[in-house]
Amino acid sequence: MMKLQSYVCGAWSSGRDEGVAMRDATTGDVIGQASSAGVDFAAVLTHAREVGGPALRSMTFHERAGALKALAKKLSEFKEELYALSYRTGATKSDSMIDIDGGIGTVFVFASKGSRELPNARVYVDGDVEGLSKTGSFLGQHLYVSREGAAVHINAFNFPVWGMLEKLAPTLLAGMPAIVKPATATAYLTELVVRRIVESKLLPEGALQLVCGSLGNLFDGLNCQDIVSFTGSAHTAARLRVHPAIIRHAVPFIAETDSLNSSILAPDAGPGTAEFDLFIKEVVREMTVKAGQKCTAIRKAMVPFTMTGDVISALQVALRKIVVGDPRVDGVRMGPLVSQEQRTDVLARVAELCGEADVVAGNADHFEVQGADRRRGAFVPPLLLLSRDPRTARAIHEVEAFGPVATVVPYRDTADAITLARRGEGSLAASVFSADDSLAREIVLGLAPYHGRILVVNQSCAKESTGHGSPLAPLIHGGPGRAGGGEEMGGIRGVLHYMQRTAVQGSPDTLTATGGRWVRGSRLRDPGRHPFRIPFNDLELGDTLKSAEREVTVADIEQFAALTGDNFYAHMNDAQAARNPLFGGRVAHGYFLISAAAGLFVDPDYGPVLGNYGLDELRFVKPVKPGDRIKVRLTCARKSLRADKGWGEVAWDTEITNQHQETVASYNVLTMVSVHAIPDSVEAPQ
């Protein structure tokens, strides 16, 4: 029998007492014990703040993303070992893949987003500069910086791997160390993952600590730089939110709690349609995957009143095919709940639901179990209920049986369906099955204020749809009200939850220095040579080229039109262009101006600039007419090194002006610039 250890302050340690017993969900055999007795939680917080935090903050976003990518690759090597242990939680192989592969995949996603969407820097600039004065000498800008505390992650029992990694990836990317407290019932699987992470030495010491057992008095030591991210019951979340330290120090508290989620079969999706069949399949899947132990699972299967009988008949047929038993046995499609305690709780909630609903599929007292003793294991069969009167009911909108349980809820019309779904008072997810996009729009907009995520399924997207209950790393996971009021993941949004947003006010030069981006109005530097001759590492923000002038002629306009085929009247017809209130006469193509500007600023010889990969924020500000003279200012505004590639990304703030010094176009030119100097004697490759 194993005794779980906590990894704190750089070492593994066992609790000083016997702790809480953990049991195999199928056999009921004791697996081990978990205890955190003897852990010095003040020291744990100090270790995170003074060891892990500084190490992470010394790294750039790209360096942290690189560590996450390496970590995901390393964990992929241990998947079979993790699958084998995951069976003891009651998970089938497919359940385990959702948890284990899903968790590792989430780390990969954040690694990719960190390297692609964040700068190779330690500060993240949020939004545009805000003008605060008439002359532009006083500006404001929002910046995100890493918080200097510890992120305390309290996770639920149902996803011991994904639940940890989906919080850990954005936290580490934000530069914040994590203290992970898994639910005790399945903590042995989380502990194994953390062991493999620690052994890899891919994370700085102090970036990750693990507490197996209770968190003791850790909350007493929280301060304003810390953050708590919680997944679990609404009751526990409510208790933790009002801890004196949380209130006194205004500690951010991100909560994702169990909710009553709805799936709506739209009126157009009747029997015989693809959407009807997809709805039946999805309800059965959500009832049986992870034995229904998902915070996003469908609890209310909402169907038009006239289709109730058809839906129940189809679900009964499908549910009879579900084989319940030991998840290690071939052919078993649903394992047990995580523990006998959880089984007792689910059956108690079902009894409460039965006060206003009837069981129409499944029997908790009589069902078969393959390869196991259902008296020793935490088995519950899929149970389908039918609400007698959804409008007067209370329990089906307030009580959740956290297992393989769903209630069919008949509705009268679309407005009634929306009202009944909103009775959950805040949900993580909803789904709509409809081939009518107008109808789907009506339902989505009606549900949106009360739901964190809404999936619309029809025949065209079903094949690639990830399903009702699958949170995805690029999208937010969370919801209002009963769902906790928090958000997790959501791509870079999830990273920013673990950072501090600060408004900085000052001169353009000050904002350039603090944000690491050149701000218009900041000083311009003359580097003494064409900026395109300067390698990435030697370029400085503010390095500028000011071009010579070029007169725009009628011949230029007509040749550009002939080359591109763009013969829009404002460029080619004097009489019609004169009628245009914006131009009052013939004007040059905007894209000709961009091309002509390139001719004014591009250095043609082989050099550090490897290529142009785009334009950002292009605006045509003022028309240019034949006879006008244009010139260009090109300024190094942003740099982000791609160290593993030997080049960096450089954004050049570009402004085209006319002979009156008026801006006619403004944009950012995006280039890839080599980190290596190019000797003048080097010829272009043949």
C-alpha positions, 0 to 999 in steps of 0.5 A: 500500500502506497503512502502519497508524498507531497513535493514541497520546498524542493523535497518529497515528504510523507504526512506524519499521520495515516491520513485519508485512505484512497480506494480502487473505484472498481474493487474497493481495495485500499490503494494508499493513504494521503496526508499533509500533516507536518507540512510547513505551509508558510514555508511552502508559500515562501518557497514559491514566492522567493525561489519559484517566482524569481526563476520564472520571472527571469524567463521570457514568455518564449522561454516559458513556452519552450519549457512547456513544450518540452514538458508536454513531450516528456509527459507523452513518454509516460502515457501508458504508465498513466493509463494503467494507474488511471484504471483505478479511478474507475476510468475506461481507456477512452476516459483516460485519454480525455484526461491524460491526452487532453491534459498533455494536449492543453500544455502543447496548446499553451506552449504554441500560443505563448511562442506565437501570440506573446512577445519574447519579453517579460511584459505584455502590452495590452491594447493601444496607447491612449492619448491624454493630452492635446499635443501628445506629450502625455499618454497612457498604456496598459501593461501586464506583468507577472504577479509576485506571489503563488498560484494555489490550484485546488482541483477536483477528483474527476480529472486528476491530470487534465485538471492540474495541467489546464491550470498549470500551463497558463500559470507558468506561462504567466511567470507565476509558481503553482502550489497544486492540491489535488482531490484526495480520492484520485491524488495518486494519479496526480502525484505520479504526473508530478513525480515525472515532471520533477524528475524531468528537471524541465521546470525551475525549482519552486515553479511547482509544488504538490500537496497531497492531503489538506491545505492546512493553514495555507490560506492564512498566509495568502497575500495580495500577490497570490491567487486561488484557482478552484474547481469543485462544488459550489458549496466548497467554493462559497466557503473558501471565498469568505476566508478572512485572508481572501477578503482582507487581501482581496486575493483573486479567486477563480472558481469553476464549479459544478453546474446544471448544463442543458442540451436543447433539441431544436423544434426543426430537428425531429425524428429522421433528421441527422440532428435528432440522431446526433442529439441522442448520441451526445446525450448518451455520451455525456451520461456515460463518459467518465460515468457522468462525472463531468462538470460540463455533462448534460443534466437537462436534455431539453426536447419539444413536448411533441417529440418527448416519446421519440426521444425517450424511446431512442435514448432507452435503446441506446442506453441498453447498449452501455456495458457497465463494469471493470474498466480494464475489461474489454467491451466495458463502456462505463466504469464505476464512480470514483468512490462509494461515497460518491455513489451514495451522494449520487443516489441521494440526489437521484432520490431528490430528483424523483420527487418531481421526475420519473425514472424511464431508463435504468434501475439502480437496484438491478443492473449487470456489472461485467468483471466486478462485484457491484457491491464492492465497486462504486457502480451506478447504471445510467439513469434517465429521468423524465420531468413531470412539470418542468415549469413548476419543478425546483430540483431539476433546476437546482440539484445535480446528481454528479454521475450518469444521470440526466433528465428529459425536460419537455418544452413548449416553444423556443422561448420556453426552452430558453427560460428553462435552460436559464433556470440553472442560474448560470452554467458552464456549457449548453448545446443546441442541435439544429439545422436552422441557423436563424433558430440556432441564433435565437437560442444562442443569444437567449442562453448566452447571458447565463452560459460560459460556452455554447455549442451548436451542432448540425450535420455540417460540423458534427464530424469534427465537433469536439462535443458538448462536454469538452472544454478546449484550451483556446476557449474559455472554460467557466460560467456565471452564477452557479458555475462559479463566475470564473474563467479558465483557459481561453488561450492568452486570456487564461494567462492574463488571469495570473498577471497584473494589469497596470495603467502607466501614464507618462511621456512617449519616451517613458512608455517606450521604455516601460512597455518595450514598444516604440510609441509614436511621439518618442525620439527617433534614432538615426542609426547612421546606416539603413536600418535594414543593414542592421542585424536583429541584436543590434537594432534598437527601438526608435531606429529610423529611416526617413526617405526621399520624396516621390511625386505621384503621377497620372501615369503611375495610377494608370500603370498600376491599374493596368498591372492589377486590373483595379479600374475603380472609377475613383482612380480612372474616371475624372468625371465620376471621381469628381462626384465622390464626396470623399475625394472630389477628384481622381486619386491614387490607389491606396495599395499603390501608395504602399507599393511606392512606399516600399520602393522608397524605404527598401534596401535592395541588397542581400542583408539581415532582412530575410523577408516580409510576412505581413502588414498590420493596422493599415489605414488610409488616412488621406487621399493622394492626388496626381501631383502630390509628393509622398515620403516615408518614415520607417521606425523600429517599433517592436522586436521579438527574438526567435532564438531557436530559428536564428532570427527575430520578428521586427515590426516597423512603424510606417507612416506615409506623408504628403508634401504638407506633412499630413499623414496619408497612410499608416501601418506596421511592416512585419519582417524577419531579421537575422540575428547575424551581421551580414558582411558587406562583401557577402554576395546574394546567394545564386 
